[in-house]
Amino acid sequence: MSAIAASQRPLPWTARQAREDRSWVVRMSDAEIQGMRDALNHARTLGKPLLDMKQADFPLNEAARGVLKRAIDITQGGWGMCLVKGFPVDEWTEEESRLAYWGMSLYMGVGRTQNRASEFMNDVRNEGGEYKVKGGRGYNTNAGLDFHQDSCDVVGLLCRRTARSGGTSKVISSIALYEAVQQQRPDLIAVLKGTFFHSYQGTQDPSQPPYYRCPIFGSHPESFSARTNRKNTDAAQRDFAELPRLTPAQLEALDLLDALMPSDELCFTMELEQGDMQLLNNYVTLHSRTPFEDHEEPDRKRHLFRLWLAVPGSQPLPDDWKEYYGDVRAGSVRGGVRGSAITQAFLGYEKRQAAALGMLFETWRPLVQQEDMARILAGHAASQSETAAA
């Protein structure tokens, strides 16, 4: 077992290491696969809405439960990523695959809402959306994506259909990225740990401002964390004139990240095959994908199911990440974007699921509301004026 695989904490890795050491890949056994089939067959007979389901409604055998726990544990350790292969999606309809994936999630974490419609499971497929526009998101387009993290502890993708060409997944270690910045431009580390404003792209709760503050690199004394999405940082500058402008040092730091992330040394590529589940720890990895071309037949078009999960074994986050994540305690229910259509069914589900998994849970409330942000920006403007006058 490699040093990375054996580690109980995330470590930096290079593209070469990910190619040569495949300990982050899990191939399911026949017993594990059969456990998924049997649980789905039971769940189908119940006809329950997804948000009403409990683990007992998707009764996995010990082997199947074990492989899901092992996969999540791998994301919290050395690699920060896991690829589980062998889900029999070729045997299942689209709705059966959706039901099965949700049933599996009941053993992995608490699902988080992902968009302005407050959906808790997204279909990643080309539905004619646009990426780099106001309010644009990547999951409903066929565009290549910037490197980014999703807004949760772990993002999970279950691949139901592959593209005719393209759609290659790219992953890098954000710890290795930090080390590369430290080696090349140590003066920019402090810049990247400072305040950056990012656009919510319309996914915020109506009580929240349309943007939030979060550093690129976290400052927790024990746990590494990174969060970057250049598209949303640029959108905040483009769409909101009241925000402070990025400084020359901030622009230089973001440009350096853009140069480093796709490099051959850091960027590992993988093809997600039918029946693969990719799990990524969003604090210690970043991901993107290449553009893709679809098949003509509707049921052969590229299609993945996406879950955003808060997981029981998650790390603590820096205090200044609370504005965005809502809770920074290890093992807490956090993350997601609220959107404007949260239902009572979802609120009941997340509280019940947190209790089932023994996770810390606080009822969500906005930590920064629109009026709070107005005061923050007024104070910032006043400070800038005093500095200029001095």
C-alpha atoms as a printed R data frame, in Angstrom:
    type eleno elety resid chain resno       x      y       z
1   ATOM     1    CA   MET     A     1   0.000  0.000   0.000
2   ATOM     2    CA   SER     A     2   1.387  3.387  -0.934
3   ATOM     3    CA   ALA     A     3   2.043  6.222   1.480
4   ATOM     4    CA   ILE     A     4  -0.896  8.104  -0.006
5   ATOM     5    CA   ALA     A     5  -3.295  5.174   0.206
6   ATOM     6    CA   ALA     A     6  -2.284  4.396   3.789
7   ATOM     7    CA   SER     A     7  -2.592  7.955   5.038
8   ATOM     8    CA   GLN     A     8  -5.478  8.923   7.282
9   ATOM     9    CA   ARG     A     9  -5.339 12.515   6.105
10  ATOM    10    CA   PRO     A    10  -5.308 14.046   2.617
11  ATOM    11    CA   LEU     A    11  -1.882 14.419   1.008
12  ATOM    12    CA   PRO     A    12  -0.654 16.093  -2.197
13  ATOM    13    CA   TRP     A    13  -0.385 13.911  -5.281
14  ATOM    14    CA   THR     A    14   0.691 14.375  -8.894
15  ATOM    15    CA   ALA     A    15  -0.869 13.166 -12.120
16  ATOM    16    CA   ARG     A    16   1.875 10.581 -12.445
17  ATOM    17    CA   GLN     A    17   1.183  9.172  -8.983
18  ATOM    18    CA   ALA     A    18  -2.545  8.888  -9.743
19  ATOM    19    CA   ARG     A    19  -1.745  7.007 -12.965
20  ATOM    20    CA   GLU     A    20   0.733  4.601 -11.375
21  ATOM    21    CA   ASP     A    21  -0.985  3.901  -8.039
22  ATOM    22    CA   ARG     A    22  -4.613  2.884  -8.560
23  ATOM    23    CA   SER     A    23  -5.457  2.371  -4.889
24  ATOM    24    CA   TRP     A    24  -8.122  5.068  -5.258
25  ATOM    25    CA   VAL     A    25 -10.067  2.779  -7.655
26  ATOM    26    CA   VAL     A    26 -12.513  0.250  -6.160
27  ATOM    27    CA   ARG     A    27 -13.922 -2.567  -8.315
28  ATOM    28    CA   MET     A    28 -17.062 -3.992  -6.784
29  ATOM    29    CA   SER     A    29 -17.392 -7.709  -6.095
30  ATOM    30    CA   ASP     A    30 -20.333 -9.820  -7.235
31  ATOM    31    CA   ALA     A    31 -21.761 -9.742  -3.701
32  ATOM    32    CA   GLU     A    32 -21.561 -5.948  -3.572
33  ATOM    33    CA   ILE     A    33 -23.226 -5.570  -6.968
34  ATOM    34    CA   GLN     A    34 -25.945 -8.059  -6.063
35  ATOM    35    CA   GLY     A    35 -26.593 -6.083  -2.897
36  ATOM    36    CA   MET     A    36 -27.339 -3.022  -5.026
37  ATOM    37    CA   ARG     A    37 -29.712 -5.029  -7.236
38  ATOM    38    CA   ASP     A    38 -31.591 -6.556  -4.301
39  ATOM    39    CA   ALA     A    39 -32.012 -3.230  -2.512
40  ATOM    40    CA   LEU     A    40 -33.354 -1.597  -5.676
41  ATOM    41    CA   ASN     A    41 -35.817 -4.423  -6.244
42  ATOM    42    CA   HIS     A    42 -37.178 -3.844  -2.742
43  ATOM    43    CA   ALA     A    43 -37.302 -0.048  -3.070
44  ATOM    44    CA   ARG     A    44 -39.211 -0.300  -6.362
45  ATOM    45    CA   THR     A    45 -42.077 -2.101  -4.616
46  ATOM    46    CA   LEU     A    46 -42.566  0.741  -2.125
47  ATOM    47    CA   GLY     A    47 -43.130  3.663  -4.487
48  ATOM    48    CA   LYS     A    48 -41.934  6.154  -1.869
49  ATOM    49    CA   PRO     A    49 -40.896  9.703  -2.759
50  ATOM    50    CA   LEU     A    50 -37.109  9.964  -2.544
51  ATOM    51    CA   LEU     A    51 -37.172 12.431   0.352
52  ATOM    52    CA   ASP     A    52 -39.337 10.072   2.438
53  ATOM    53    CA   MET     A    53 -36.918  7.157   2.111
54  ATOM    54    CA   LYS     A    54 -34.837  5.727   4.947
55  ATOM    55    CA   GLN     A    55 -32.052  3.143   4.849
56  ATOM    56    CA   ALA     A    56 -34.578  0.391   5.592
57  ATOM    57    CA   ASP     A    57 -36.333  1.248   2.324
58  ATOM    58    CA   PHE     A    58 -33.115  0.476   0.436
59  ATOM    59    CA   PRO     A    59 -31.856 -2.528   2.432
60  ATOM    60    CA   LEU     A    60 -28.258 -3.069   1.343
61  ATOM    61    CA   ASN     A    61 -26.453 -6.225   2.381
62  ATOM    62    CA   GLU     A    62 -23.303 -5.971   4.493
63  ATOM    63    CA   ALA     A    63 -21.001 -6.153   1.462
64  ATOM    64    CA   ALA     A    64 -22.761 -3.318  -0.388
65  ATOM    65    CA   ARG     A    65 -22.870 -1.123   2.718
66  ATOM    66    CA   GLY     A    66 -19.181 -1.804   3.215
67  ATOM    67    CA   VAL     A    67 -18.105 -0.736  -0.260
68  ATOM    68    CA   LEU     A    68 -19.936  2.598   0.065
69  ATOM    69    CA   LYS     A    69 -18.359  3.283   3.450
70  ATOM    70    CA   ARG     A    70 -14.925  2.382   2.100
71  ATOM    71    CA   ALA     A    71 -15.396  4.704  -0.862
72  ATOM    72    CA   ILE     A    72 -16.373  7.695   1.293
73  ATOM    73    CA   ASP     A    73 -13.502  6.949   3.686
74  ATOM    74    CA   ILE     A    74 -11.044  7.040   0.765
75  ATOM    75    CA   THR     A    75 -12.224 10.557  -0.125
76  ATOM    76    CA   GLN     A    76 -11.399 11.734   3.399
77  ATOM    77    CA   GLY     A    77  -7.927 10.168   3.365
78  ATOM    78    CA   GLY     A    78  -4.816 10.446   1.227
79  ATOM    79    CA   TRP     A    79  -6.204 10.743  -2.278
80  ATOM    80    CA   GLY     A    80  -9.306 12.805  -1.620
81  ATOM    81    CA   MET     A    81 -10.969 10.896  -4.463
82  ATOM    82    CA   CYS     A    82 -12.412  7.460  -5.183
83  ATOM    83    CA   LEU     A    83 -13.719  5.768  -8.331
84  ATOM    84    CA   VAL     A    84 -16.106  2.856  -7.733
85  ATOM    85    CA   LYS     A    85 -16.682  0.631 -10.755
86  ATOM    86    CA   GLY     A    86 -19.397 -1.894 -11.511
87  ATOM    87    CA   PHE     A    87 -22.836 -0.397 -10.882
88  ATOM    88    CA   PRO     A    88 -25.251 -2.301 -13.173
89  ATOM    89    CA   VAL     A    89 -26.860  0.796 -14.704
90  ATOM    90    CA   ASP     A    90 -27.082 -0.989 -18.055
91  ATOM    91    CA   GLU     A    91 -29.781 -3.184 -16.459
92  ATOM    92    CA   TRP     A    92 -31.721 -0.250 -15.032
93  ATOM    93    CA   THR     A    93 -33.999  2.374 -16.544
94  ATOM    94    CA   GLU     A    94 -33.236  6.035 -15.955
95  ATOM    95    CA   GLU     A    95 -35.686  6.210 -13.047
96  ATOM    96    CA   GLU     A    96 -34.390  2.964 -11.543
97  ATOM    97    CA   SER     A    97 -30.838  4.346 -11.713
98  ATOM    98    CA   ARG     A    98 -32.017  7.527 -10.006
99  ATOM    99    CA   LEU     A    99 -33.754  5.544  -7.261
100 ATOM   100    CA   ALA     A   100 -30.722  3.311  -6.766
101 ATOM   101    CA   TYR     A   101 -28.303  6.228  -6.504
102 ATOM   102    CA   TRP     A   102 -30.501  8.012  -3.982
103 ATOM   103    CA   GLY     A   103 -30.845  4.800  -1.992
104 ATOM   104    CA   MET     A   104 -27.056  4.457  -1.891
105 ATOM   105    CA   SER     A   105 -26.720  8.057  -0.712
106 ATOM   106    CA   LEU     A   106 -28.683  7.219   2.438
107 ATOM   107    CA   TYR     A   107 -25.605  5.268   3.569
108 ATOM   108    CA   MET     A   108 -23.051  7.878   2.485
109 ATOM   109    CA   GLY     A   109 -24.210 11.291   3.665
110 ATOM   110    CA   VAL     A   110 -26.861 14.010   3.670
111 ATOM   111    CA   GLY     A   111 -27.820 15.331   0.247
112 ATOM   112    CA   ARG     A   112 -27.566 19.079  -0.337
113 ATOM   113    CA   THR     A   113 -29.549 21.293  -2.705
114 ATOM   114    CA   GLN     A   114 -27.638 22.346  -5.816
115 ATOM   115    CA   ASN     A   115 -29.319 25.116  -7.808
116 ATOM   116    CA   ARG     A   116 -31.850 27.952  -7.848
117 ATOM   117    CA   ALA     A   117 -34.663 25.363  -8.086
118 ATOM   118    CA   SER     A   118 -33.326 23.739  -4.842
119 ATOM   119    CA   GLU     A   119 -32.959 20.338  -6.514
120 ATOM   120    CA   PHE     A   120 -31.127 17.691  -4.491
121 ATOM   121    CA   MET     A   121 -30.159 15.431  -7.415
122 ATOM   122    CA   ASN     A   122 -29.041 16.927 -10.700
123 ATOM   123    CA   ASP     A   123 -28.949 15.364 -14.148
124 ATOM   124    CA   VAL     A   124 -25.597 16.175 -15.706
125 ATOM   125    CA   ARG     A   125 -26.396 16.259 -19.407
126 ATOM   126    CA   ASN     A   126 -26.548 18.757 -22.236
127 ATOM   127    CA   GLU     A   127 -29.909 20.519 -22.060
128 ATOM   128    CA   GLY     A   128 -28.842 23.518 -24.130
129 ATOM   129    CA   GLY     A   129 -27.609 25.661 -21.258
130 ATOM   130    CA   GLU     A   130 -24.803 28.224 -21.510
131 ATOM   131    CA   TYR     A   131 -21.785 28.184 -19.228
132 ATOM   132    CA   LYS     A   132 -19.973 31.535 -19.072
133 ATOM   133    CA   VAL     A   133 -23.000 33.816 -18.923
134 ATOM   134    CA   LYS     A   134 -24.770 35.507 -16.028
135 ATOM   135    CA   GLY     A   135 -26.350 32.742 -13.974
136 ATOM   136    CA   GLY     A   136 -24.714 30.074 -16.136
137 ATOM   137    CA   ARG     A   137 -23.924 26.631 -14.719
138 ATOM   138    CA   GLY     A   138 -21.904 23.864 -16.324
139 ATOM   139    CA   TYR     A   139 -23.902 20.712 -15.588
140 ATOM   140    CA   ASN     A   140 -26.618 21.360 -18.205
141 ATOM   141    CA   THR     A   141 -24.215 22.164 -21.070
142 ATOM   142    CA   ASN     A   142 -21.705 20.270 -23.204
143 ATOM   143    CA   ALA     A   143 -19.016 22.884 -22.536
144 ATOM   144    CA   GLY     A   144 -15.570 22.345 -21.149
145 ATOM   145    CA   LEU     A   145 -15.472 23.549 -17.548
146 ATOM   146    CA   ASP     A   146 -13.032 25.618 -15.514
147 ATOM   147    CA   PHE     A   147 -11.355 23.877 -12.599
148 ATOM   148    CA   HIS     A   148 -13.562 24.273  -9.549
149 ATOM   149    CA   GLN     A   149 -14.922 22.668  -6.406
150 ATOM   150    CA   ASP     A   150 -18.585 21.989  -5.778
151 ATOM   151    CA   SER     A   151 -20.321 23.391  -2.702
152 ATOM   152    CA   CYS     A   152 -20.246 20.355  -0.424
153 ATOM   153    CA   ASP     A   153 -17.964 17.901   1.355
154 ATOM   154    CA   VAL     A   154 -18.147 15.273  -1.408
155 ATOM   155    CA   VAL     A   155 -19.534 15.466  -4.938
156 ATOM   156    CA   GLY     A   156 -20.658 12.163  -6.397
157 ATOM   157    CA   LEU     A   157 -21.257 11.381 -10.070
158 ATOM   158    CA   LEU     A   158 -22.876  8.128 -11.206
159 ATOM   159    CA   CYS     A   159 -22.293  7.591 -14.928
160 ATOM   160    CA   ARG     A   160 -25.340  6.193 -16.734
161 ATOM   161    CA   ARG     A   161 -24.387  7.054 -20.332
162 ATOM   162    CA   THR     A   162 -21.125  8.221 -21.901
163 ATOM   163    CA   ALA     A   163 -20.676 10.763 -24.686
164 ATOM   164    CA   ARG     A   164 -19.872  9.902 -28.278
165 ATOM   165    CA   SER     A   165 -16.601 11.769 -27.728
166 ATOM   166    CA   GLY     A   166 -15.109 14.028 -25.080
167 ATOM   167    CA   GLY     A   167 -16.361 14.686 -21.576
168 ATOM   168    CA   THR     A   168 -13.070 13.548 -20.062
169 ATOM   169    CA   SER     A   169 -12.883 14.166 -16.323
170 ATOM   170    CA   LYS     A   170  -9.910 16.150 -14.988
171 ATOM   171    CA   VAL     A   171  -8.879 16.128 -11.324
172 ATOM   172    CA   ILE     A   172  -6.019 17.762  -9.446
173 ATOM   173    CA   SER     A   173  -4.878 17.790  -5.839
174 ATOM   174    CA   SER     A   174  -5.476 21.277  -4.458
175 ATOM   175    CA   ILE     A   175  -2.805 20.546  -1.825
176 ATOM   176    CA   ALA     A   176  -0.300 19.954  -4.643
177 ATOM   177    CA   LEU     A   177  -1.538 23.183  -6.242
178 ATOM   178    CA   TYR     A   178  -0.889 25.065  -2.994
179 ATOM   179    CA   GLU     A   179   2.635 23.630  -2.852
180 ATOM   180    CA   ALA     A   180   3.274 24.677  -6.456
181 ATOM   181    CA   VAL     A   181   2.239 28.261  -5.638
182 ATOM   182    CA   GLN     A   182   4.395 28.187  -2.532
183 ATOM   183    CA   GLN     A   183   7.358 27.057  -4.603
184 ATOM   184    CA   GLN     A   184   6.930 29.517  -7.463
185 ATOM   185    CA   ARG     A   185   5.366 32.578  -5.804
186 ATOM   186    CA   PRO     A   186   5.334 32.289  -1.994
187 ATOM   187    CA   ASP     A   187   4.358 35.957  -1.799
188 ATOM   188    CA   LEU     A   188   0.951 35.104  -3.293
189 ATOM   189    CA   ILE     A   189  -0.052 32.595  -0.601
190 ATOM   190    CA   ALA     A   190  -1.175 35.377   1.752
191 ATOM   191    CA   VAL     A   191  -3.096 36.987  -1.128
192 ATOM   192    CA   LEU     A   192  -4.957 33.742  -1.814
193 ATOM   193    CA   LYS     A   193  -5.838 33.426   1.875
194 ATOM   194    CA   GLY     A   194  -7.422 36.892   1.816
195 ATOM   195    CA   THR     A   195 -10.964 38.001   0.969
196 ATOM   196    CA   PHE     A   196 -12.403 37.248  -2.472
197 ATOM   197    CA   PHE     A   197 -15.997 37.910  -3.536
198 ATOM   198    CA   HIS     A   198 -17.780 35.276  -5.661
199 ATOM   199    CA   SER     A   199 -21.164 35.305  -7.402
200 ATOM   200    CA   TYR     A   200 -23.837 32.858  -6.310
201 ATOM   201    CA   GLN     A   201 -24.997 32.810  -9.955
202 ATOM   202    CA   GLY     A   202 -28.565 33.212  -8.737
203 ATOM   203    CA   THR     A   203 -28.557 30.137  -6.486
204 ATOM   204    CA   GLN     A   204 -28.784 31.970  -3.150
205 ATOM   205    CA   ASP     A   205 -31.709 32.063  -0.750
206 ATOM   206    CA   PRO     A   206 -33.836 35.199  -1.370
207 ATOM   207    CA   SER     A   207 -32.651 36.658   1.956
208 ATOM   208    CA   GLN     A   208 -28.983 36.441   0.975
209 ATOM   209    CA   PRO     A   209 -26.956 38.882  -1.135
210 ATOM   210    CA   PRO     A   210 -26.156 37.620  -4.654
211 ATOM   211    CA   TYR     A   211 -22.481 37.137  -3.759
212 ATOM   212    CA   TYR     A   212 -20.407 35.836  -0.864
213 ATOM   213    CA   ARG     A   213 -16.897 36.075   0.563
214 ATOM   214    CA   CYS     A   214 -14.540 33.106   0.721
215 ATOM   215    CA   PRO     A   215 -10.733 32.848   0.503
216 ATOM   216    CA   ILE     A   216  -9.185 30.616  -2.167
217 ATOM   217    CA   PHE     A   217  -6.947 28.837   0.354
218 ATOM   218    CA   GLY     A   218  -8.205 28.160   3.855
219 ATOM   219    CA   SER     A   219  -6.370 29.091   7.035
220 ATOM   220    CA   HIS     A   220  -7.468 26.328   9.429
221 ATOM   221    CA   PRO     A   221  -4.463 25.389  11.613
222 ATOM   222    CA   GLU     A   222  -4.876 21.620  11.133
223 ATOM   223    CA   SER     A   223  -6.951 20.884   8.014
224 ATOM   224    CA   PHE     A   224  -6.167 22.023   4.467
225 ATOM   225    CA   SER     A   225  -8.974 23.427   2.343
226 ATOM   226    CA   ALA     A   226  -9.211 25.247  -0.974
227 ATOM   227    CA   ARG     A   227 -12.082 26.713  -2.946
228 ATOM   228    CA   THR     A   228 -11.836 28.354  -6.357
229 ATOM   229    CA   ASN     A   229 -14.047 28.855  -9.374
230 ATOM   230    CA   ARG     A   230 -12.661 31.610 -11.609
231 ATOM   231    CA   LYS     A   231 -15.925 31.898 -13.527
232 ATOM   232    CA   ASN     A   232 -17.845 32.895 -10.381
233 ATOM   233    CA   THR     A   233 -15.114 35.250  -9.180
234 ATOM   234    CA   ASP     A   234 -15.067 36.995 -12.547
235 ATOM   235    CA   ALA     A   235 -18.890 37.080 -12.591
236 ATOM   236    CA   ALA     A   236 -18.924 38.939  -9.261
237 ATOM   237    CA   GLN     A   237 -16.650 41.594 -10.782
238 ATOM   238    CA   ARG     A   238 -18.691 41.772 -13.992
239 ATOM   239    CA   ASP     A   239 -22.185 41.866 -12.512
240 ATOM   240    CA   PHE     A   240 -21.867 43.845  -9.269
241 ATOM   241    CA   ALA     A   241 -20.302 47.286  -9.519
242 ATOM   242    CA   GLU     A   242 -20.609 47.843  -5.765
243 ATOM   243    CA   LEU     A   243 -18.017 45.152  -4.994
244 ATOM   244    CA   PRO     A   244 -14.350 46.031  -4.406
245 ATOM   245    CA   ARG     A   245 -12.284 45.517  -7.547
246 ATOM   246    CA   LEU     A   246  -9.744 42.709  -7.588
247 ATOM   247    CA   THR     A   247  -6.291 44.055  -6.793
248 ATOM   248    CA   PRO     A   248  -3.358 43.535  -9.187
249 ATOM   249    CA   ALA     A   249  -1.956 40.969  -6.741
250 ATOM   250    CA   GLN     A   250  -5.260 39.071  -6.655
251 ATOM   251    CA   LEU     A   251  -5.453 38.997 -10.448
252 ATOM   252    CA   GLU     A   252  -1.858 37.815 -10.625
253 ATOM   253    CA   ALA     A   253  -2.611 35.038  -8.125
254 ATOM   254    CA   LEU     A   254  -5.713 33.858 -10.015
255 ATOM   255    CA   ASP     A   255  -3.792 33.899 -13.299
256 ATOM   256    CA   LEU     A   256  -1.067 31.770 -11.705
257 ATOM   257    CA   LEU     A   257  -3.652 29.208 -10.591
258 ATOM   258    CA   ASP     A   258  -5.090 29.141 -14.110
259 ATOM   259    CA   ALA     A   259  -1.615 28.406 -15.487
260 ATOM   260    CA   LEU     A   260  -0.788 25.705 -12.934
261 ATOM   261    CA   MET     A   261  -4.050 23.735 -12.780
262 ATOM   262    CA   PRO     A   262  -4.070 22.248 -16.316
263 ATOM   263    CA   SER     A   263  -0.332 21.428 -16.217
264 ATOM   264    CA   ASP     A   264   0.801 17.913 -17.079
265 ATOM   265    CA   GLU     A   265   2.371 17.576 -13.649
266 ATOM   266    CA   LEU     A   266  -0.808 18.311 -11.671
267 ATOM   267    CA   CYS     A   267  -3.744 17.467 -13.945
268 ATOM   268    CA   PHE     A   268  -4.890 13.830 -13.962
269 ATOM   269    CA   THR     A   269  -7.458 12.782 -16.573
270 ATOM   270    CA   MET     A   270  -9.864  9.857 -16.372
271 ATOM   271    CA   GLU     A   271 -12.647  8.562 -18.562
272 ATOM   272    CA   LEU     A   272 -15.825  7.883 -16.608
273 ATOM   273    CA   GLU     A   273 -17.312  4.664 -17.969
274 ATOM   274    CA   GLN     A   274 -20.866  3.406 -17.744
275 ATOM   275    CA   GLY     A   275 -21.454  2.149 -14.207
276 ATOM   276    CA   ASP     A   276 -18.688  4.258 -12.614
277 ATOM   277    CA   MET     A   277 -19.261  6.378  -9.511
278 ATOM   278    CA   GLN     A   278 -16.726  9.159  -8.986
279 ATOM   279    CA   LEU     A   279 -16.472 10.678  -5.504
280 ATOM   280    CA   LEU     A   280 -14.366 13.801  -4.881
281 ATOM   281    CA   ASN     A   281 -13.494 15.601  -1.655
282 ATOM   282    CA   ASN     A   282 -14.111 19.223  -2.583
283 ATOM   283    CA   TYR     A   283 -11.620 20.692  -0.115
284 ATOM   284    CA   VAL     A   284  -8.543 18.819  -1.340
285 ATOM   285    CA   THR     A   285  -9.290 18.261  -5.046
286 ATOM   286    CA   LEU     A   286 -10.451 20.419  -7.943
287 ATOM   287    CA   HIS     A   287 -12.134 19.080 -11.047
288 ATOM   288    CA   SER     A   288 -13.141 20.029 -14.568
289 ATOM   289    CA   ARG     A   289 -14.010 18.292 -17.815
290 ATOM   290    CA   THR     A   290 -13.396 18.631 -21.525
291 ATOM   291    CA   PRO     A   291 -16.181 19.576 -23.996
292 ATOM   292    CA   PHE     A   292 -18.155 16.650 -25.399
293 ATOM   293    CA   GLU     A   293 -20.247 15.603 -28.399
294 ATOM   294    CA   ASP     A   294 -23.372 13.532 -27.849
295 ATOM   295    CA   HIS     A   295 -24.917 10.598 -29.632
296 ATOM   296    CA   GLU     A   296 -28.026 11.399 -31.668
297 ATOM   297    CA   GLU     A   297 -30.352  8.902 -29.945
298 ATOM   298    CA   PRO     A   298 -31.888 10.489 -26.819
299 ATOM   299    CA   ASP     A   299 -31.265  7.530 -24.508
300 ATOM   300    CA   ARG     A   300 -27.614  7.266 -25.558
301 ATOM   301    CA   LYS     A   301 -26.744 10.886 -24.749
302 ATOM   302    CA   ARG     A   302 -24.166 11.521 -22.020
303 ATOM   303    CA   HIS     A   303 -25.946 11.357 -18.661
304 ATOM   304    CA   LEU     A   304 -24.643 11.361 -15.112
305 ATOM   305    CA   PHE     A   305 -26.496 11.782 -11.813
306 ATOM   306    CA   ARG     A   306 -24.904 14.278  -9.429
307 ATOM   307    CA   LEU     A   307 -25.213 14.359  -5.661
308 ATOM   308    CA   TRP     A   308 -23.728 16.908  -3.290
309 ATOM   309    CA   LEU     A   309 -23.163 15.249   0.072
310 ATOM   310    CA   ALA     A   310 -22.302 16.323   3.588
311 ATOM   311    CA   VAL     A   311 -20.539 13.285   5.062
312 ATOM   312    CA   PRO     A   312 -20.086 12.068   8.646
313 ATOM   313    CA   GLY     A   313 -16.281 11.985   8.632
314 ATOM   314    CA   SER     A   314 -15.728 15.449   7.180
315 ATOM   315    CA   GLN     A   315 -12.957 17.773   8.320
316 ATOM   316    CA   PRO     A   316 -13.332 21.108  10.114
317 ATOM   317    CA   LEU     A   317 -13.282 24.232   7.946
318 ATOM   318    CA   PRO     A   318 -11.838 27.699   8.615
319 ATOM   319    CA   ASP     A   319 -14.077 30.103  10.520
320 ATOM   320    CA   ASP     A   320 -14.170 32.541   7.588
321 ATOM   321    CA   TRP     A   321 -15.764 29.838   5.399
322 ATOM   322    CA   LYS     A   322 -18.880 29.810   7.571
323 ATOM   323    CA   GLU     A   323 -20.543 32.578   5.542
324 ATOM   324    CA   TYR     A   324 -20.757 30.206   2.581
325 ATOM   325    CA   TYR     A   325 -20.912 26.723   4.122
326 ATOM   326    CA   GLY     A   326 -23.151 27.539   7.088
327 ATOM   327    CA   ASP     A   327 -21.338 25.232   9.529
328 ATOM   328    CA   VAL     A   328 -17.596 24.648   9.822
329 ATOM   329    CA   ARG     A   329 -17.586 21.912  12.468
330 ATOM   330    CA   ALA     A   330 -16.163 18.515  11.531
331 ATOM   331    CA   GLY     A   331 -18.903 16.018  10.713
332 ATOM   332    CA   SER     A   332 -21.632 18.641  10.397
333 ATOM   333    CA   VAL     A   333 -24.402 19.002   7.827
334 ATOM   334    CA   ARG     A   334 -23.273 21.923   5.653
335 ATOM   335    CA   GLY     A   335 -22.856 23.169   2.125
336 ATOM   336    CA   GLY     A   336 -25.144 23.234  -0.842
337 ATOM   337    CA   VAL     A   337 -26.887 26.314  -2.216
338 ATOM   338    CA   ARG     A   338 -30.364 27.013  -0.899
339 ATOM   339    CA   GLY     A   339 -32.035 28.311  -4.029
340 ATOM   340    CA   SER     A   340 -35.584 29.623  -3.780
341 ATOM   341    CA   ALA     A   341 -37.661 26.430  -3.642
342 ATOM   342    CA   ILE     A   342 -36.689 24.555  -0.457
343 ATOM   343    CA   THR     A   343 -39.583 22.298   0.563
344 ATOM   344    CA   GLN     A   344 -40.790 21.039   3.925
345 ATOM   345    CA   ALA     A   345 -40.114 17.536   2.641
346 ATOM   346    CA   PHE     A   346 -36.437 18.387   2.159
347 ATOM   347    CA   LEU     A   347 -36.192 20.065   5.568
348 ATOM   348    CA   GLY     A   348 -37.645 16.967   7.186
349 ATOM   349    CA   TYR     A   349 -35.328 14.689   5.204
350 ATOM   350    CA   GLU     A   350 -32.080 16.489   6.086
351 ATOM   351    CA   LYS     A   351 -32.845 16.533   9.814
352 ATOM   352    CA   ARG     A   352 -33.877 12.864   9.810
353 ATOM   353    CA   GLN     A   353 -30.901 11.782   7.703
354 ATOM   354    CA   ALA     A   354 -28.447 13.710   9.896
355 ATOM   355    CA   ALA     A   355 -29.786 11.884  12.949
356 ATOM   356    CA   ALA     A   356 -29.540  8.523  11.178
357 ATOM   357    CA   LEU     A   357 -25.860  9.128  10.411
358 ATOM   358    CA   GLY     A   358 -25.021 10.742  13.770
359 ATOM   359    CA   MET     A   359 -24.040 14.061  12.188
360 ATOM   360    CA   LEU     A   360 -24.067 17.507  13.791
361 ATOM   361    CA   PHE     A   361 -27.070 19.466  12.566
362 ATOM   362    CA   GLU     A   362 -28.310 23.020  12.965
363 ATOM   363    CA   THR     A   363 -31.380 24.402  11.227
364 ATOM   364    CA   TRP     A   364 -30.130 26.592   8.375
365 ATOM   365    CA   ARG     A   365 -30.233 30.358   8.608
366 ATOM   366    CA   PRO     A   366 -28.434 32.948   6.489
367 ATOM   367    CA   LEU     A   367 -25.340 34.174   8.330
368 ATOM   368    CA   VAL     A   368 -25.076 37.218   6.065
369 ATOM   369    CA   GLN     A   369 -28.289 38.798   4.773
370 ATOM   370    CA   GLN     A   370 -28.613 41.484   2.135
371 ATOM   371    CA   GLU     A   371 -28.728 44.310   4.675
372 ATOM   372    CA   ASP     A   372 -25.661 42.886   6.467
373 ATOM   373    CA   MET     A   373 -23.684 42.882   3.244
374 ATOM   374    CA   ALA     A   374 -24.722 46.464   2.496
375 ATOM   375    CA   ARG     A   375 -23.212 47.517   5.841
376 ATOM   376    CA   ILE     A   376 -20.065 45.460   5.203
377 ATOM   377    CA   LEU     A   377 -19.518 47.107   1.824
378 ATOM   378    CA   ALA     A   378 -20.214 50.583   3.220
379 ATOM   379    CA   GLY     A   379 -17.605 49.992   5.902
380 ATOM   380    CA   HIS     A   380 -15.138 48.763   3.303
381 ATOM   381    CA   ALA     A   381 -15.716 51.838   1.128
382 ATOM   382    CA   ALA     A   382 -15.230 54.133   4.120
383 ATOM   383    CA   SER     A   383 -11.988 52.376   5.011
384 ATOM   384    CA   GLN     A   384 -10.739 52.712   1.445
385 ATOM   385    CA   SER     A   385 -11.559 56.442   1.448
386 ATOM   386    CA   GLU     A   386  -9.647 56.990   4.691
387 ATOM   387    CA   THR     A   387  -6.663 55.098   3.317
388 ATOM   388    CA   ALA     A   388  -6.701 57.161   0.134
389 ATOM   389    CA   ALA     A   389  -6.990 60.409   2.117
390 ATOM   390    CA   ALA     A   390  -4.052 59.464   4.330
